Amino acid sequence: MSRMILICSFAALLATVGAQSANAFESARQSEWAQAGLACADVGIAPGSGDFNQCVFNLYYTLWNEENERNN
């Protein structure tokens, strides 16, 4: 019985940590996306335009690729 309680407690702890990690990752991703948007606006591209959306997309994923190449 105590083994079952221990296993369930451990599973609940892992689920909580996993959810917190996922939330932290999503928050960081949104922050980086917002920073890319600010950078595109700083160079004079009108927010909401197709060029702005393309700028944010290109900047975000270019930096993401560079960071992942450095980490691998």
Secondary structure, 3 states (H helix, E strand, C coil): CHHHHHHHHHHHHHHHHHHHHHHHHHHHHHHHHHHHHHHHHHCCCCCCCHHHHHHHHHHHHHHHHHHHHHHC
